[in-house]
Amino acid sequence: VFCGQLRSRVECCVCKKESNCYDPFMDLSLPIPKGKGLKGQSQGQCTLQECLRDFAAEERLEGNDTYYCSKCKTHQCAVKRLH
């Protein structure tokens, strides 16, 4: 059985406070990188490493996805990273 635990870290863009979150998983749904597709379709093939790189890419939380910072006591833009 393939399972594990993901650790993500969110950093407030204003005060730089960091918070960690640990999420167990039983499987991973990996994105297909832009411009890639199934063999014979779209632009061609992609590797597992490319899919994992996109899955773990840094994500900016802004707009409707802002992060509630417990130090600032308000919603702020933030950066989320997997570790």
MINUSE-26493 format. One line per field, with one value per residue (C-alpha): residue in one letter; residue number from 1; x, y, z. Coordinates in nm, 2 decimals. Example, Ala and Ser with C-alpha at 12.3 -4.5 7.8 and 13.67 -1.06 7.14 Angstrom:
<pts>
gugu A,S
selo 1,2
east 1.23,1.37
north -0.45,-0.11
up 0.78,0.71
</pts>
This chain:
<pts>
gugu V,F,C,G,Q,L,R,S,R,V,E,C,C,V,C,K,K,E,S,N,C,Y,D,P,F,M,D,L,S,L,P,I,P,K,G,K,G,L,K,G,Q,S,Q,G,Q,C,T,L,Q,E,C,L,R,D,F,A,A,E,E,R,L,E,G,N,D,T,Y,Y,C,S,K,C,K,T,H,Q,C,A,V,K,R,L,H
selo 1,2,3,4,5,6,7,8,9,10,11,12,13,14,15,16,17,18,19,20,21,22,23,24,25,26,27,28,29,30,31,32,33,34,35,36,37,38,39,40,41,42,43,44,45,46,47,48,49,50,51,52,53,54,55,56,57,58,59,60,61,62,63,64,65,66,67,68,69,70,71,72,73,74,75,76,77,78,79,80,81,82,83
east 0.00,0.13,0.06,0.24,0.21,0.25,0.38,0.29,0.42,0.23,0.41,0.22,0.35,0.31,0.45,0.63,0.47,0.49,0.25,0.28,0.01,0.04,-0.19,-0.20,-0.26,-0.34,-0.27,-0.16,-0.35,-0.07,-0.14,-0.02,0.21,0.08,0.15,0.18,-0.08,-0.13,0.09,-0.05,-0.26,-0.18,0.19,0.33,0.45,0.56,0.77,0.67,0.93,0.76,0.43,0.58,0.75,0.42,0.25,0.50,0.53,0.50,0.15,0.05,-0.27,-0.44,-0.77,-1.05,-0.78,-0.62,-0.48,-0.61,-0.29,-0.33,-0.06,-0.20,-0.56,-0.68,-0.67,-0.34,-0.17,0.06,0.29,0.23,0.51,0.53,0.82
north 0.00,0.35,0.61,0.88,1.23,1.57,1.87,2.21,2.54,2.86,3.20,3.52,3.78,4.07,3.95,3.64,3.41,3.05,2.77,2.40,2.16,1.78,1.58,1.20,1.05,0.71,0.82,1.13,1.28,1.44,1.71,1.68,1.97,2.23,2.15,1.78,1.51,1.15,0.98,1.05,1.35,1.72,1.80,1.46,1.28,1.38,1.21,1.12,1.37,1.65,1.56,1.56,1.89,2.05,1.89,2.04,2.38,2.69,2.83,3.19,3.23,3.55,3.69,3.45,3.21,3.44,3.30,3.40,3.50,3.45,3.71,3.98,3.89,3.93,3.76,3.82,3.69,3.40,3.15,2.78,2.52,2.15,2.01
up 0.00,-0.10,0.17,0.35,0.50,0.32,0.51,0.38,0.51,0.46,0.50,0.54,0.28,0.53,0.87,0.74,1.01,0.91,0.99,0.91,0.82,0.81,0.58,0.55,0.21,0.06,-0.30,-0.49,-0.78,-0.99,-1.24,-1.60,-1.68,-1.92,-2.29,-2.21,-2.26,-2.32,-2.58,-2.92,-2.80,-2.75,-2.73,-2.62,-2.31,-1.97,-1.70,-1.34,-1.22,-1.42,-1.26,-0.91,-0.97,-1.07,-0.77,-0.53,-0.70,-0.48,-0.47,-0.41,-0.20,-0.30,-0.42,-0.31,-0.17,0.08,0.41,0.75,0.94,1.32,1.38,1.15,1.25,0.90,0.56,0.38,0.06,0.14,-0.02,0.03,-0.02,0.02,0.23
</pts>
